[in-house]
Amino acid sequence: MTQKQRLIYSILISLVVLGTMFGLSYLQNTGAISEKTFQYIAIAVAVIVVVINGIMRRKVKPNR
C-alpha cells in the first residue's frame, strides 16, 4: 500500500464515519435508539477506525 492509497482509504473511512454518526444522530432524534445505545455504537465505531488505521499504517511500504 502506498501513501496515496492510504490517504484515499482514510478519506473514505472518514466519510463513512461521518455518515454513520449523522445516521445515529437521526435515529436518536426520532427516538429509535437511546442515548446509551448511541454512545456504545459511537465508541465501537471509533475503536474500529483506530484498528483499521493501525493496520493501514503497517501496510504502507517505506520509500527506499
LOKEFI-430441 format. One record per atom (N, C-alpha, C): x, y, z; atom name. Coordinates in Angstrom, 3 decimals. Layout:
N
<px:X | py:Y | pz:Z | atom:CA>;
...
//
This chain:
64
<px:0.853 | py:-1.176 | pz:0.000 | atom:N>;
<px:0.000 | py:0.000 | pz:0.000 | atom:CA>;
<px:0.897 | py:1.237 | pz:0.000 | atom:C>;
<px:0.553 | py:2.192 | pz:-0.844 | atom:N>;
<px:1.329 | py:3.427 | pz:-0.900 | atom:CA>;
<px:0.679 | py:4.496 | pz:-0.024 | atom:C>;
<px:1.397 | py:5.588 | pz:0.169 | atom:N>;
<px:0.845 | py:6.701 | pz:0.954 | atom:CA>;
<px:-0.425 | py:7.245 | pz:0.301 | atom:C>;
<px:-0.444 | py:7.291 | pz:-1.045 | atom:N>;
<px:-1.624 | py:7.810 | pz:-1.748 | atom:CA>;
<px:-2.839 | py:6.917 | pz:-1.501 | atom:C>;
<px:-2.623 | py:5.589 | pz:-1.564 | atom:N>;
<px:-3.728 | py:4.669 | pz:-1.303 | atom:CA>;
<px:-4.229 | py:4.823 | pz:0.131 | atom:C>;
<px:-3.302 | py:4.974 | pz:1.082 | atom:N>;
<px:-3.698 | py:5.137 | pz:2.479 | atom:CA>;
<px:-4.512 | py:6.417 | pz:2.653 | atom:C>;
<px:-4.103 | py:7.489 | pz:1.971 | atom:N>;
<px:-4.843 | py:8.747 | pz:2.047 | atom:CA>;
<px:-6.263 | py:8.581 | pz:1.511 | atom:C>;
<px:-6.385 | py:7.904 | pz:0.379 | atom:N>;
<px:-7.712 | py:7.687 | pz:-0.215 | atom:CA>;
<px:-8.590 | py:6.871 | pz:0.735 | atom:C>;
<px:-8.028 | py:5.771 | pz:1.286 | atom:N>;
<px:-8.800 | py:4.956 | pz:2.215 | atom:CA>;
<px:-9.162 | py:5.737 | pz:3.476 | atom:C>;
<px:-8.261 | py:6.587 | pz:3.955 | atom:N>;
<px:-8.546 | py:7.384 | pz:5.150 | atom:CA>;
<px:-9.696 | py:8.349 | pz:4.903 | atom:C>;
<px:-9.714 | py:8.963 | pz:3.721 | atom:N>;
<px:-10.803 | py:9.886 | pz:3.378 | atom:CA>;
<px:-12.119 | py:9.119 | pz:3.286 | atom:C>;
<px:-12.097 | py:7.944 | pz:2.646 | atom:N>;
<px:-13.314 | py:7.140 | pz:2.543 | atom:CA>;
<px:-13.826 | py:6.711 | pz:3.917 | atom:C>;
<px:-12.899 | py:6.294 | pz:4.792 | atom:N>;
<px:-13.295 | py:5.881 | pz:6.140 | atom:CA>;
<px:-13.902 | py:7.055 | pz:6.903 | atom:C>;
<px:-13.296 | py:8.246 | pz:6.769 | atom:N>;
<px:-13.830 | py:9.406 | pz:7.489 | atom:CA>;
<px:-15.227 | py:9.766 | pz:6.989 | atom:C>;
<px:-15.474 | py:9.624 | pz:5.678 | atom:N>;
<px:-16.812 | py:9.902 | pz:5.145 | atom:CA>;
<px:-17.830 | py:8.872 | pz:5.649 | atom:C>;
<px:-17.412 | py:7.611 | pz:5.732 | atom:N>;
<px:-18.302 | py:6.569 | pz:6.246 | atom:CA>;
<px:-18.637 | py:6.830 | pz:7.719 | atom:C>;
<px:-17.617 | py:7.210 | pz:8.499 | atom:N>;
<px:-17.847 | py:7.504 | pz:9.917 | atom:CA>;
<px:-18.776 | py:8.706 | pz:10.065 | atom:C>;
<px:-18.549 | py:9.740 | pz:9.254 | atom:N>;
<px:-19.410 | py:10.929 | pz:9.312 | atom:CA>;
<px:-20.855 | py:10.551 | pz:8.994 | atom:C>;
<px:-21.054 | py:9.755 | pz:7.944 | atom:N>;
<px:-22.397 | py:9.304 | pz:7.589 | atom:CA>;
<px:-23.031 | py:8.465 | pz:8.687 | atom:C>;
<px:-22.219 | py:7.589 | pz:9.299 | atom:N>;
<px:-22.723 | py:6.757 | pz:10.390 | atom:CA>;
<px:-23.173 | py:7.609 | pz:11.565 | atom:C>;
<px:-22.379 | py:8.619 | pz:11.912 | atom:N>;
<px:-22.732 | py:9.472 | pz:13.047 | atom:CA>;
<px:-23.992 | py:10.297 | pz:12.761 | atom:C>;
<px:-24.108 | py:10.793 | pz:11.525 | atom:N>;
<px:-25.332 | py:11.519 | pz:11.175 | atom:CA>;
<px:-26.542 | py:10.589 | pz:11.238 | atom:C>;
<px:-26.365 | py:9.351 | pz:10.759 | atom:N>;
<px:-27.457 | py:8.377 | pz:10.812 | atom:CA>;
<px:-27.848 | py:8.046 | pz:12.241 | atom:C>;
<px:-26.845 | py:7.826 | pz:13.095 | atom:N>;
<px:-27.127 | py:7.536 | pz:14.501 | atom:CA>;
<px:-27.804 | py:8.719 | pz:15.183 | atom:C>;
<px:-27.343 | py:9.920 | pz:14.852 | atom:N>;
<px:-27.948 | py:11.118 | pz:15.432 | atom:CA>;
<px:-29.416 | py:11.241 | pz:15.014 | atom:C>;
<px:-29.694 | py:10.945 | pz:13.738 | atom:N>;
<px:-31.068 | py:10.980 | pz:13.254 | atom:CA>;
<px:-31.924 | py:9.949 | pz:13.995 | atom:C>;
<px:-31.380 | py:8.732 | pz:14.148 | atom:N>;
<px:-32.138 | py:7.686 | pz:14.849 | atom:CA>;
<px:-32.391 | py:8.061 | pz:16.303 | atom:C>;
<px:-31.421 | py:8.722 | pz:16.915 | atom:N>;
<px:-31.607 | py:9.135 | pz:18.313 | atom:CA>;
<px:-32.666 | py:10.227 | pz:18.407 | atom:C>;
<px:-32.632 | py:11.174 | pz:17.471 | atom:N>;
<px:-33.607 | py:12.271 | pz:17.494 | atom:CA>;
<px:-35.028 | py:11.780 | pz:17.231 | atom:C>;
<px:-35.162 | py:10.720 | pz:16.433 | atom:N>;
<px:-36.503 | py:10.183 | pz:16.177 | atom:CA>;
<px:-36.952 | py:9.229 | pz:17.272 | atom:C>;
<px:-36.049 | py:8.893 | pz:18.190 | atom:N>;
<px:-36.417 | py:8.029 | pz:19.297 | atom:CA>;
<px:-36.230 | py:6.550 | pz:19.014 | atom:C>;
<px:-35.602 | py:6.221 | pz:17.888 | atom:N>;
<px:-35.410 | py:4.810 | pz:17.547 | atom:CA>;
<px:-34.353 | py:4.159 | pz:18.437 | atom:C>;
<px:-33.340 | py:4.935 | pz:18.846 | atom:N>;
<px:-32.309 | py:4.403 | pz:19.743 | atom:CA>;
<px:-32.128 | py:5.367 | pz:20.917 | atom:C>;
<px:-31.677 | py:4.836 | pz:22.026 | atom:N>;
<px:-31.469 | py:5.681 | pz:23.205 | atom:CA>;
<px:-30.082 | py:6.320 | pz:23.145 | atom:C>;
<px:-29.848 | py:7.245 | pz:24.064 | atom:N>;
<px:-28.546 | py:7.916 | pz:24.103 | atom:CA>;
<px:-27.438 | py:6.932 | pz:24.469 | atom:C>;
<px:-27.736 | py:5.990 | pz:25.353 | atom:N>;
<px:-26.745 | py:4.975 | pz:25.743 | atom:CA>;
<px:-26.344 | py:4.131 | pz:24.535 | atom:C>;
<px:-27.335 | py:3.699 | pz:23.753 | atom:N>;
<px:-27.055 | py:2.908 | pz:22.564 | atom:CA>;
<px:-26.208 | py:3.708 | pz:21.585 | atom:C>;
<px:-26.551 | py:4.978 | pz:21.413 | atom:N>;
<px:-25.779 | py:5.869 | pz:20.545 | atom:CA>;
<px:-24.325 | py:5.914 | pz:21.009 | atom:C>;
<px:-24.113 | py:6.067 | pz:22.313 | atom:N>;
<px:-22.750 | py:6.145 | pz:22.840 | atom:CA>;
<px:-21.988 | py:4.853 | pz:22.607 | atom:C>;
<px:-22.625 | py:3.713 | pz:22.855 | atom:N>;
<px:-21.950 | py:2.430 | pz:22.661 | atom:CA>;
<px:-21.553 | py:2.221 | pz:21.196 | atom:C>;
<px:-22.464 | py:2.535 | pz:20.280 | atom:N>;
<px:-22.159 | py:2.362 | pz:18.855 | atom:CA>;
<px:-21.063 | py:3.336 | pz:18.427 | atom:C>;
<px:-21.117 | py:4.575 | pz:18.915 | atom:N>;
<px:-20.096 | py:5.567 | pz:18.561 | atom:CA>;
<px:-18.720 | py:5.129 | pz:19.059 | atom:C>;
<px:-18.649 | py:4.591 | pz:20.272 | atom:N>;
<px:-17.372 | py:4.102 | pz:20.800 | atom:CA>;
<px:-16.868 | py:2.926 | pz:19.972 | atom:C>;
<px:-17.757 | py:2.012 | pz:19.607 | atom:N>;
<px:-17.369 | py:0.859 | pz:18.791 | atom:CA>;
<px:-16.835 | py:1.303 | pz:17.432 | atom:C>;
<px:-17.501 | py:2.275 | pz:16.806 | atom:N>;
<px:-17.040 | py:2.794 | pz:15.515 | atom:CA>;
<px:-15.658 | py:3.421 | pz:15.662 | atom:C>;
<px:-15.443 | py:4.181 | pz:16.737 | atom:N>;
<px:-14.144 | py:4.820 | pz:16.959 | atom:CA>;
<px:-13.042 | py:3.773 | pz:17.135 | atom:C>;
<px:-13.311 | py:2.713 | pz:17.884 | atom:N>;
<px:-12.317 | py:1.659 | pz:18.086 | atom:CA>;
<px:-11.999 | py:0.954 | pz:16.768 | atom:C>;
<px:-13.011 | py:0.675 | pz:15.991 | atom:N>;
<px:-12.804 | py:0.017 | pz:14.694 | atom:CA>;
<px:-11.947 | py:0.882 | pz:13.780 | atom:C>;
<px:-12.211 | py:2.183 | pz:13.757 | atom:N>;
<px:-11.430 | py:3.088 | pz:12.907 | atom:CA>;
<px:-9.974 | py:3.140 | pz:13.356 | atom:C>;
<px:-9.734 | py:3.158 | pz:14.661 | atom:N>;
<px:-8.355 | py:3.172 | pz:15.169 | atom:CA>;
<px:-7.626 | py:1.893 | pz:14.765 | atom:C>;
<px:-8.299 | py:0.757 | pz:14.865 | atom:N>;
<px:-7.684 | py:-0.513 | pz:14.475 | atom:CA>;
<px:-7.375 | py:-0.532 | pz:12.977 | atom:C>;
<px:-8.321 | py:-0.098 | pz:12.164 | atom:N>;
<px:-8.110 | py:-0.062 | pz:10.707 | atom:CA>;
<px:-6.947 | py:0.867 | pz:10.363 | atom:C>;
<px:-6.875 | py:2.019 | pz:11.027 | atom:N>;
<px:-5.792 | py:2.960 | pz:10.763 | atom:CA>;
<px:-4.439 | py:2.343 | pz:11.126 | atom:C>;
<px:-4.379 | py:1.622 | pz:12.237 | atom:N>;
<px:-3.140 | py:0.960 | pz:12.626 | atom:CA>;
<px:-2.717 | py:-0.104 | pz:11.631 | atom:C>;
<px:-3.678 | py:-0.863 | pz:11.131 | atom:N>;
<px:-3.379 | py:-1.886 | pz:10.125 | atom:CA>;
<px:-2.870 | py:-1.230 | pz:8.843 | atom:C>;
<px:-3.527 | py:-0.160 | pz:8.403 | atom:N>;
<px:-3.095 | py:0.528 | pz:7.188 | atom:CA>;
<px:-1.698 | py:1.118 | pz:7.359 | atom:C>;
<px:-1.404 | py:1.652 | pz:8.534 | atom:N>;
<px:-0.090 | py:2.244 | pz:8.774 | atom:CA>;
<px:1.008 | py:1.194 | pz:8.633 | atom:C>;
<px:0.748 | py:-0.025 | pz:9.103 | atom:N>;
<px:1.749 | py:-1.085 | pz:8.994 | atom:CA>;
<px:1.937 | py:-1.560 | pz:7.564 | atom:C>;
<px:0.896 | py:-1.413 | pz:6.743 | atom:N>;
<px:0.971 | py:-1.908 | pz:5.370 | atom:CA>;
<px:1.623 | py:-0.919 | pz:4.407 | atom:C>;
<px:1.855 | py:0.329 | pz:4.838 | atom:N>;
<px:2.488 | py:1.314 | pz:3.959 | atom:CA>;
<px:3.962 | py:0.943 | pz:3.805 | atom:C>;
<px:4.394 | py:0.843 | pz:2.549 | atom:N>;
<px:5.766 | py:0.481 | pz:2.288 | atom:CA>;
<px:6.665 | py:1.729 | pz:2.395 | atom:C>;
<px:7.779 | py:1.657 | pz:3.114 | atom:N>;
<px:8.672 | py:2.819 | pz:3.220 | atom:CA>;
<px:9.353 | py:3.111 | pz:1.885 | atom:C>;
<px:9.642 | py:4.386 | pz:1.657 | atom:N>;
<px:10.308 | py:4.804 | pz:0.420 | atom:CA>;
<px:11.811 | py:4.578 | pz:0.540 | atom:C>;
<px:12.301 | py:3.499 | pz:-0.050 | atom:N>;
<px:13.741 | py:3.233 | pz:-0.051 | atom:CA>;
<px:14.190 | py:2.842 | pz:-1.407 | atom:C>;
//
